[in-house]
Amino acid sequence: MRPRALPALGLLALGTVLLAGCSPSADAADAAASDPDAPITFATTPLGEDPGAENPIEAFAGLVEAETGREVEIVDVPDYTAVVEALRNHHVDIGFMSGFPSALAVNTGEVDSLVAWPGNDDPVSTCLVLDGSPLESLDDVTPETVVAFADPASSSGYFMPVAMLHDAGLEKETDYTPMFSGGHDMSFTALKEGQADVACTSTIFPSMAGLGDPMFPFEKGETRSIGESASMPVAVTVLADQELADDKRELLKQALPKVFVEENAESLGAMFEAMQGTEPIVDPDPSIFQPFVDIAAVADVDISDLG
């Protein structure tokens, strides 16, 4: 597999995702079939930097290559929004996304959900403090409390914890000071170095305590949760460019459910854990994303009428 980076030029900010029109490409290519030697291009944000551990992104690419017989080319992009833009502008074939950015993408009318994994009933997000913090619960949060979020298009690192804080009577900018760190791992760095009082993140990360994983640089007992969010209707999806060639589309719909199976759990790491143990839905109806609309409104993002 060949990794490459997508140039920053042309990757637009979240506001562009929300405001851009949804007219189809004037010179859309015939999607009936692709060059059999053409790779499957996969846009991803950085995930894992431990040189001694298998990178789940590379593991995913290798497993997809084995199932499809096609080379997979990893395209590095800076954040979730850039994944959506890369798909909308036909720079890549697929992207792996959590529920909210998937809802944003699908509601543009320009991106397809190829395969989706429903959420289970477990909390998606947790808000962590250092064990020695004076904050014992969400009731202790004040306007001066700095709360670190991962990314403005992150499900577990922004939308769900913002909804949780809202339900607790806490509104951003008024009842606490929000901070975007740039990623889950960066939120933990901000917490560890005292730049943030609280780090809101996915519930999968605290289980990494004491394992030496650079994604969660804490020992057991160094952090504790002061609040957990609700569950999500959709955990993750594999999104696709609407102009994806038919042969690639069918290969991926057959291959992806075979890739995300228990025997690959260890190599896929956080990617597999994100599925929450549910069964995949191939070609899901866009209506499954509707519950995200109400939650997104709490974060001042209206995804109900995009497109």
Backbone torsions as a table, in degrees:
resi	resn	phi	psi	omega
1	MET	NA	147.7	-177.3
2	ARG	-116.0	115.7	175.6
3	PRO	-82.6	147.4	172.7
4	ARG	-152.1	165.1	-179.9
5	ALA	-108.7	140.5	175.9
6	LEU	-86.0	128.1	-179.2
7	PRO	-55.7	144.7	-179.8
8	ALA	-63.4	-31.8	-179.9
9	LEU	-58.9	124.5	178.3
10	GLY	98.8	-14.3	174.8
11	LEU	-86.3	115.8	-170.7
12	LEU	-96.6	161.0	-179.1
13	ALA	-76.3	171.0	-176.5
14	LEU	-57.8	-36.2	179.4
15	GLY	-59.4	-33.6	178.4
16	THR	-69.3	-37.9	176.9
17	VAL	-58.7	-38.3	-175.2
18	LEU	-80.1	-27.9	-171.3
19	LEU	-105.6	-19.8	-174.6
20	ALA	-66.5	148.0	177.7
21	GLY	-70.9	169.4	-173.6
22	CYS	-120.9	32.4	178.6
23	SER	-72.8	142.4	-177.7
24	PRO	-68.7	156.7	179.7
25	SER	-61.5	133.0	-176.0
26	ALA	-67.9	-30.8	-177.5
27	ASP	-117.0	42.7	-178.6
28	ALA	-58.0	134.6	-177.7
29	ALA	-76.2	156.2	176.2
30	ASP	-66.2	119.6	-174.3
31	ALA	-92.5	8.2	-174.0
32	ALA	-59.5	-42.8	-178.7
33	ALA	-153.4	154.8	-179.8
34	SER	-115.0	167.6	172.3
35	ASP	-59.5	122.9	-177.1
36	PRO	-61.3	-17.3	178.1
37	ASP	-94.8	-4.1	-178.8
38	ALA	-73.1	134.0	-179.9
39	PRO	-73.6	160.5	168.0
40	ILE	-85.4	120.9	-178.0
41	THR	-96.6	133.6	-170.2
42	PHE	-129.0	113.1	180.0
43	ALA	-86.1	133.6	-179.0
44	THR	-148.6	151.1	169.9
45	THR	-86.0	158.6	179.5
46	PRO	-58.2	138.4	179.7
47	LEU	-145.8	102.5	176.7
48	GLY	87.6	128.3	-178.5
49	GLU	-130.0	16.2	-179.0
50	ASP	-78.9	112.8	-177.5
51	PRO	-65.6	-17.2	-179.4
52	GLY	-92.1	-2.2	-178.0
53	ALA	-118.4	154.2	178.1
54	GLU	-72.3	128.7	178.8
55	ASN	-72.9	123.6	-177.2
56	PRO	-62.0	-29.8	177.8
57	ILE	-65.0	-45.0	178.6
58	GLU	-67.8	-36.3	176.9
59	ALA	-63.3	-43.9	177.9
60	PHE	-58.6	-48.3	-179.4
61	ALA	-59.1	-42.9	-179.9
62	GLY	-64.3	-39.4	179.5
63	LEU	-68.7	-38.6	177.5
64	VAL	-66.7	-39.4	176.5
65	GLU	-59.1	-43.3	-178.3
66	ALA	-65.2	-36.5	-177.6
67	GLU	-79.8	-32.6	-174.6
68	THR	-100.4	-22.3	-174.0
69	GLY	76.4	8.3	178.8
70	ARG	-108.4	144.1	172.8
71	GLU	-66.6	142.9	176.5
72	VAL	-112.2	126.3	-179.8
73	GLU	-106.7	118.3	179.8
74	ILE	-83.5	127.6	179.6
75	VAL	-114.1	111.8	-178.8
76	ASP	-79.0	129.2	175.2
77	VAL	-130.7	159.0	-170.1
78	PRO	-74.9	-28.9	-175.1
79	ASP	-158.0	178.9	-176.9
80	TYR	-61.3	-39.8	-178.5
81	THR	-60.9	-38.2	179.8
82	ALA	-66.6	-31.7	175.1
83	VAL	-62.4	-46.7	179.9
84	VAL	-60.6	-45.7	-179.0
85	GLU	-64.9	-37.3	177.7
86	ALA	-62.8	-37.5	177.5
87	LEU	-70.7	-46.1	-177.4
88	ARG	-63.4	-31.8	-177.6
89	ASN	-97.9	12.7	172.1
90	HIS	62.5	32.2	175.9
91	HIS	-85.5	-24.1	-178.6
92	VAL	-139.1	165.8	-179.1
93	ASP	-88.3	-45.6	-174.1
94	ILE	-139.3	163.2	173.8
95	GLY	-148.9	147.8	-179.4
96	PHE	-102.2	117.2	-170.7
97	MET	-136.3	151.3	173.6
98	SER	-80.7	179.1	-168.6
99	GLY	-59.0	-48.6	-174.8
100	PHE	-67.7	-50.6	177.1
101	PRO	-61.9	-28.6	174.8
102	SER	-64.9	-42.4	177.6
103	ALA	-63.0	-41.5	176.6
104	LEU	-58.7	-46.2	-177.0
105	ALA	-66.1	-48.5	-177.3
106	VAL	-63.5	-36.4	-178.2
107	ASN	-73.5	-9.9	171.4
108	THR	-72.6	-18.7	-175.8
109	GLY	78.2	6.4	-176.0
110	GLU	-118.0	1.3	-179.0
111	VAL	-134.3	139.1	179.2
112	ASP	-100.9	148.5	167.4
113	SER	-93.6	113.7	-175.4
114	LEU	-80.8	-48.5	177.9
115	VAL	-142.0	137.9	179.1
116	ALA	-130.0	146.6	174.9
117	TRP	-113.2	116.0	179.2
118	PRO	-62.0	155.6	174.7
119	GLY	-77.3	163.6	171.3
120	ASN	-101.2	-163.6	-176.5
121	ASP	-92.3	7.2	-177.4
122	ASP	-82.4	152.8	174.7
123	PRO	-58.6	143.2	-179.0
124	VAL	-91.9	-38.0	-173.0
125	SER	-124.9	155.0	173.9
126	THR	-137.8	147.3	177.0
127	CYS	-108.0	116.8	-172.5
128	LEU	-102.9	146.7	169.8
129	VAL	-128.5	162.1	172.0
130	LEU	-66.7	150.3	-175.0
131	ASP	-58.1	-31.5	-179.4
132	GLY	-86.6	6.2	-177.8
133	SER	-65.5	145.6	174.3
134	PRO	-73.3	-10.9	179.5
135	LEU	-79.0	116.9	-179.5
136	GLU	-100.4	-25.2	179.8
137	SER	-156.7	176.8	178.1
138	LEU	-63.8	-22.0	178.6
139	ASP	-64.9	-20.1	-177.8
140	ASP	-88.9	-6.3	-179.6
141	VAL	-69.5	136.1	179.5
142	THR	-124.3	170.8	177.7
143	PRO	-57.6	-22.9	179.8
144	GLU	-86.3	-9.7	-179.4
145	THR	-70.0	122.4	179.3
146	VAL	-89.5	118.8	-179.9
147	VAL	-108.8	119.1	-178.6
148	ALA	-89.4	129.7	174.1
149	PHE	-115.2	152.7	-174.4
150	ALA	-73.0	-53.0	-169.3
151	ASP	-159.8	141.0	-177.5
152	PRO	-66.6	-6.8	175.9
153	ALA	-117.7	19.6	-178.3
154	SER	-91.6	134.8	178.0
155	SER	-69.0	-62.3	-175.3
156	SER	-77.0	-22.8	-176.5
157	GLY	-100.8	5.3	175.7
158	TYR	-153.0	-68.3	-171.2
159	PHE	-57.5	-51.3	-176.7
160	MET	-67.0	-44.7	177.1
161	PRO	-66.7	-33.3	176.3
162	VAL	-63.2	-40.3	176.9
163	ALA	-64.6	-39.5	177.9
164	MET	-62.6	-45.8	179.0
165	LEU	-63.3	-39.6	177.3
166	HIS	-60.2	-45.3	179.8
167	ASP	-63.5	-24.8	178.1
168	ALA	-88.1	5.0	178.7
169	GLY	85.9	17.6	-177.6
170	LEU	-112.6	119.1	179.6
171	GLU	-107.0	137.6	-178.2
172	LYS	-63.0	149.1	-178.5
173	GLU	72.4	-21.3	179.7
174	THR	-104.1	-50.9	-175.7
175	ASP	-102.8	-9.5	174.0
176	TYR	-158.7	164.6	-178.4
177	THR	-103.4	108.3	-179.1
178	PRO	-77.6	150.9	178.4
179	MET	-143.7	129.0	174.7
180	PHE	-95.3	118.8	-175.9
181	SER	-85.7	-28.7	-176.9
182	GLY	107.6	-4.2	178.8
183	GLY	169.1	159.6	179.7
184	HIS	-57.2	-46.5	-178.6
185	ASP	-63.3	-34.1	178.8
186	MET	-71.2	-30.5	174.3
187	SER	-63.6	-39.6	179.3
188	PHE	-68.0	-37.1	176.9
189	THR	-63.2	-43.2	179.3
190	ALA	-62.4	-39.8	178.6
191	LEU	-66.0	-44.9	-177.0
192	LYS	-65.4	-36.2	-176.5
193	GLU	-92.2	3.8	176.0
194	GLY	81.5	11.4	176.9
195	GLN	-79.8	-19.6	177.5
196	ALA	-134.3	148.3	177.3
197	ASP	-88.9	-28.1	-176.4
198	VAL	-137.4	141.4	173.9
199	ALA	-122.6	116.0	179.0
200	CYS	-96.5	128.2	-168.1
201	THR	-154.2	-175.5	176.8
202	SER	-74.0	146.4	178.4
203	THR	-68.5	-10.0	-179.8
204	ILE	-75.3	-23.0	-172.7
205	PHE	-72.7	-42.0	-178.9
206	PRO	-56.6	-25.9	178.4
207	SER	-68.1	-12.8	179.1
208	MET	-86.7	-2.8	-178.9
209	ALA	-57.6	134.8	177.4
210	GLY	80.5	1.0	-178.2
211	LEU	-95.3	-3.1	-178.8
212	GLY	74.4	16.3	179.3
213	ASP	-79.3	123.6	-178.1
214	PRO	-64.0	-16.9	177.3
215	MET	-70.2	-24.4	178.3
216	PHE	-138.3	88.2	-169.1
217	PRO	-83.2	46.6	-178.8
218	PHE	-126.9	151.6	171.4
219	GLU	-87.0	164.6	177.5
220	LYS	-61.5	134.2	179.3
221	GLY	90.3	-7.3	-179.8
222	GLU	-80.2	-20.4	177.2
223	THR	-130.1	162.1	174.0
224	ARG	-148.3	158.3	-177.5
225	SER	-93.5	140.4	174.0
226	ILE	-112.5	5.9	177.2
227	GLY	176.3	146.7	177.3
228	GLU	-127.5	148.3	-177.4
229	SER	-86.0	178.4	172.1
230	ALA	-76.4	178.9	175.4
231	SER	-84.1	174.0	179.6
232	MET	-119.7	147.7	177.8
233	PRO	-68.8	-29.9	177.7
234	VAL	-130.2	126.9	-179.4
235	ALA	-79.7	-60.8	-179.6
236	VAL	-146.8	161.1	173.6
237	THR	-139.6	159.0	164.5
238	VAL	-102.5	114.7	180.0
239	LEU	-91.2	155.8	-178.2
240	ALA	-136.1	147.8	169.7
241	ASP	-60.1	132.4	-179.9
242	GLN	-64.0	-20.3	178.6
243	GLU	-95.4	15.3	177.4
244	LEU	-59.5	131.3	-178.5
245	ALA	-58.4	144.0	-174.5
246	ASP	-57.4	-39.5	-177.7
247	ASP	-68.0	-40.0	175.9
248	LYS	-64.1	-42.1	-178.8
249	ARG	-59.0	-47.4	-178.6
250	GLU	-67.6	-39.1	177.2
251	LEU	-58.8	-45.3	-176.8
252	LEU	-69.8	-38.6	179.2
253	LYS	-63.8	-32.6	177.2
254	GLN	-79.5	-36.2	-172.2
255	ALA	-80.5	-40.7	-170.8
256	LEU	-60.5	-44.0	176.8
257	PRO	-62.1	-24.8	178.8
258	LYS	-81.3	-23.4	179.5
259	VAL	-76.0	-44.0	-176.1
260	PHE	-90.1	72.0	178.1
261	VAL	-125.4	163.3	-171.6
262	GLU	-56.4	-36.3	-177.5
263	GLU	-65.7	-18.5	177.7
264	ASN	-101.8	7.0	-173.9
265	ALA	-59.1	-44.0	-175.8
266	GLU	-65.1	-45.0	-177.8
267	SER	-72.1	-30.9	-179.7
268	LEU	-82.8	-17.1	173.0
269	GLY	51.9	-124.9	-175.9
270	ALA	-61.8	-28.5	178.2
271	MET	-62.8	-42.0	-179.9
272	PHE	-72.3	-41.9	179.8
273	GLU	-60.0	-32.6	-178.4
274	ALA	-63.0	-23.1	179.0
275	MET	-69.1	-17.1	176.8
276	GLN	60.9	23.4	173.7
277	GLY	74.2	17.5	-178.9
278	THR	-97.6	165.7	-179.7
279	GLU	-86.7	141.0	-177.1
280	PRO	-72.6	151.3	173.6
281	ILE	-114.2	118.8	178.9
282	VAL	-86.8	136.4	-176.9
283	ASP	51.9	56.8	-177.1
284	PRO	-65.3	148.1	175.9
285	ASP	-70.3	137.3	-179.3
286	PRO	-56.2	-20.2	-177.7
287	SER	-63.8	-19.8	-179.3
288	ILE	-66.5	-17.3	-179.7
289	PHE	-89.1	-6.9	-175.6
290	GLN	-55.9	-39.5	-180.0
291	PRO	-58.9	-22.6	179.4
292	PHE	-69.3	-24.0	-176.1
293	VAL	-59.4	-46.9	-178.2
294	ASP	-64.8	-41.0	-179.4
295	ILE	-68.4	-38.9	-179.3
296	ALA	-62.9	-32.2	-179.2
297	ALA	-61.5	-30.5	177.8
298	VAL	-63.7	-33.2	179.7
299	ALA	-91.2	15.1	178.6
300	ASP	62.6	32.8	175.8
301	VAL	-122.2	115.4	-178.9
302	ASP	-96.5	108.6	-180.0
303	ILE	-108.9	12.0	-172.5
304	SER	-75.5	-27.9	-173.5
305	ASP	-131.9	32.6	177.8
306	LEU	-67.9	152.2	179.4
307	GLY	100.5	NA	NA
